[in-house]
Amino acid sequence: MNMPRIPSVYPKEEYLVPPEGGHSACPGCAIPLALRYFLKAAGGEVILVVPPGCTLAIIMFPSFSLMYQGRPITAFPALFGSTAVFASGLKAALEARGDTETEVVAWAGDGATYDIGLQTLSGAAERNDDIIYVCCDNEGYQNTGNQRSSATPWGAITSTNILPTIKSERKKDIMQIMSGHSIPYAATATIAYPDDLMRKVRKAKEIKGFRFLHILTPCVTGWVFPSELTVEVSRLAVETKIFPLYEVENGTVLTINKEPEGLPVEEYLRIQRRFKHLTSQQRADIQREVDRKWKQLQWLANYKDNGSEVNFRKST
Amino acid sequence: MIKVITGNEAAAYGALLARPDVACAYPITPQSRIPEQLAEFYAQGLLKGRFVNVESEMAAIGYATGASAGGVRVFTATSSQGLAWMHEGLHNAAGSRLPIVMAVVNRPLAAPWNLTTDQTDSLSQRDTGWLQYYCESNQEVLDTVIQAYKISESLSLPSMVCLDGVYLSYVAESVDIPEQEKVDEYLPAYKPMFRDTGITYKVYTNRPEEAGYNVNRMEDFMRAKYIQHRDEAECFDVFLRANQEFQALFGRGYPPVETYRCDDAEVVVVMSGSAVGTCRHVIDRLQEQGHKVGLVKLKLFRPFPLEMIRSVLKGRKKIAVIERDISVGQCGIFYQEIKWALNTNMEHKFIPIYGFIAGLGGIDITPKLIEKAILYTIMEPPPQQEILWLGLEDEEIRNEYA
């Protein structure tokens, strides 16, 4: 169950080009890394559809440029609640024009995915529209100052969960929601494991239909940890089983890609100020919840589908 | 080919003949027959493009926007609550300069709940930057959908083709369905074009000659709005040309502002939508009785045909606006705009204008009601109030001609 050993040969080409004199992402932001690895694996024949959020903020009002062979990669700004369906419509247009090469990629944050955009996301997944949807999850509305989203974990404080109150709802399990649509491919990834991330992007590219990538992108300003620890926090999220690396094919075949070391969640919690107030009892609750979810994941991974996909016929 | 079809079917036939690459819609009463008819055309292989029954109106406008940004011809349709739910998408499609054509079946917005007709739903989207046409008959609905593509695509602006719920959407009339070859001659295949819109908001493909990088600076916003507004002003010429060409090919047409028996009319009624047909009949009858009355049909509402309205209303003694909509707390929306058009011009400043609100929530605007309004306008002094309620309570209109 350990991660497949893939030689770390990263494509040389850079698609994400920082401007001279510094970019507009926060120091230690995980998103440029996620975008950089993603594009290295996906290549330049892409059009991005980007709703409001951190990513749009760092590419729309010129900062980073997206470049391929000396020309810009198109990024289309989407409305907050309509990211997936913009991408669906755009893909339909490209197909109508005979362009089968260009990959349409919806690149949204957790707010645009878990909350306001869930309906059009579900619609596009149900239609199995041929797009890649990336949820860049920083567990809150970080671009607007760390308000809670339904991706914010239980127990965290945010700018709308102010002590003595805490975020008292569980994080929505978006991977289960998406696998529940029986889409061909859904996978989790983090920037701490670029090989795994890039392999998943390449794999997604090979598949036709709706593909969902859930990338955890720790947020220095919202989660509050030293900016040099972004990769470490990403790694700890995996090693404590808080954010397991796995993929689901056709809604049933679940593979865990990395057996975590099983570090106590405390290792992950203690370096983020958003969890600082938690009592030892509350920390124990989080540990139990993580263990429970991990067991469920293992149970799903042990379920053996015979792997034969049902291809429903399109017409009579 | 003459067929007896409803307004909904006429809209779908118009769309079919325009050969959209993508048609997407979400069903809503009283528009549902449009997506059903499109699905039927698709199943029969007549609609070559893709038909998608999406999961909401927000998705319908989203799908349409994505597809139109991808450089293909797009059709969609909605009504009432659905149109309201599209609201942010409407601004976005127009601001992105995408020539989407949408049929809007006019239905009241809740509450109270009502599934019939009034035009407040589309009129309250007047500031979104969409071109708006109001149709009188099912034939006009079909023809206007085709014309709308011509107009929208030459301006890079989206169009709403509005038809009254129930009165047009559900009522079957005989409609001449034009031949496909002739429509093709009128409306060639869509070739997306780049014009200077102040910002590049179209995606098309990644081919270098077409690629648009959509990153814009905040400072670009005002200039983009200036250009969008300037291009809307071009609409009048484009509309007239599109209508002339249509007239030449199909032998019928619909001007932005139409006058009916207005030559020596002293009192002119301004109306829009399906009740115009009823009013024509009332004007005929009143003229026979010796009244100097005429009718102006307002088809184009956005952009507002200011000069055309001023020119047809010039020198009249009184104007009556009868309309099926209301801006609650203010007055009728057509009335408001027409009054503004007249009051801001010296030559028209002192023409009294009577604003009648009628037929809200689908109440029939009968010949009797229209006659009542016209006779009131002729006989009574200019009203102190901005709204005269027609057909609600007799005491509210205070007239003895009922």
Contacts between the chains, C-beta under 8 A, distances in Angstrom:
chain1	res1	chain2	res2	distance
A	45	B	206	6.4
A	46	B	206	7.8
A	47	B	203	6.1
A	47	B	205	8.0
A	47	B	206	6.3
A	49	B	66	7.3
A	59	B	215	6.7
A	60	B	215	5.3
A	60	B	216	7.4
A	61	B	215	7.5
A	61	B	217	6.7
A	61	B	218	6.8
A	62	B	215	5.9
A	62	B	217	7.1
A	68	B	206	7.9
A	71	B	208	5.4
A	71	B	211	6.4
A	72	B	211	6.7
A	72	B	213	3.9
A	73	B	206	7.2
A	73	B	213	7.9
A	74	B	203	5.3
A	74	B	206	6.0
A	74	B	211	5.6
A	74	B	212	6.5
A	74	B	213	6.1
A	74	B	214	6.6
A	75	B	213	7.1
A	75	B	214	5.9
A	75	B	215	6.7
A	76	B	66	7.8
A	76	B	69	6.1
A	76	B	203	4.9
A	76	B	214	5.5
A	77	B	214	6.0
A	78	B	62	7.9
A	79	B	62	7.0
A	79	B	88	5.9
A	79	B	89	6.3
A	79	B	92	5.7
A	81	B	58	6.2
A	82	B	58	6.2
A	82	B	59	7.2
A	82	B	61	7.7
A	82	B	62	3.6
A	82	B	65	7.6
A	82	B	89	6.7
A	85	B	54	6.9
A	85	B	58	7.7
A	85	B	59	4.5
A	85	B	62	3.6
A	85	B	63	5.1
A	85	B	66	6.7
A	86	B	62	5.3
A	86	B	63	7.8
A	86	B	65	6.1
A	86	B	66	4.0
A	86	B	69	7.7
A	87	B	66	6.4
A	88	B	62	7.9
A	88	B	63	5.8
A	88	B	66	6.3
A	89	B	22	6.8
A	89	B	24	7.3
A	89	B	62	6.5
A	89	B	63	3.9
A	89	B	64	6.4
A	89	B	65	6.3
A	89	B	66	2.6
A	89	B	67	3.9
A	89	B	68	7.6
A	89	B	69	7.6
A	89	B	70	6.9
A	89	B	74	7.9
A	90	B	66	4.0
A	90	B	67	6.7
A	90	B	69	6.1
A	90	B	70	4.6
A	90	B	203	6.2
A	91	B	66	7.7
A	91	B	70	7.8
A	92	B	21	7.8
A	92	B	22	5.2
A	92	B	50	5.5
A	92	B	52	7.3
A	92	B	63	7.3
A	92	B	66	7.5
A	92	B	67	5.2
A	92	B	70	7.3
A	92	B	72	7.8
A	93	B	21	6.8
A	93	B	22	6.6
A	93	B	66	7.0
A	93	B	67	4.3
A	93	B	68	7.4
A	93	B	69	7.3
A	93	B	70	2.4
A	93	B	71	6.0
A	93	B	72	4.4
A	94	B	70	5.5
A	94	B	205	6.4
A	95	B	50	7.9
A	96	B	21	4.0
A	96	B	22	6.7
A	96	B	49	6.6
A	96	B	50	6.9
A	96	B	67	7.9
A	96	B	70	7.8
A	96	B	72	4.9
A	97	B	21	7.9
A	97	B	70	7.2
A	97	B	71	6.4
A	97	B	72	6.5
A	97	B	205	6.7
A	99	B	205	5.3
A	102	B	205	6.3
A	102	B	206	5.4
A	119	B	55	6.7
A	119	B	56	6.3
A	119	B	58	7.3
A	119	B	59	7.3
A	120	B	55	7.4
A	120	B	56	7.7
A	120	B	58	6.8
A	120	B	59	5.1
A	120	B	62	6.0
A	122	B	55	7.3
A	123	B	54	6.1
A	123	B	55	3.7
A	123	B	56	7.3
A	123	B	59	5.3
A	126	B	55	7.3
A	127	B	52	7.2
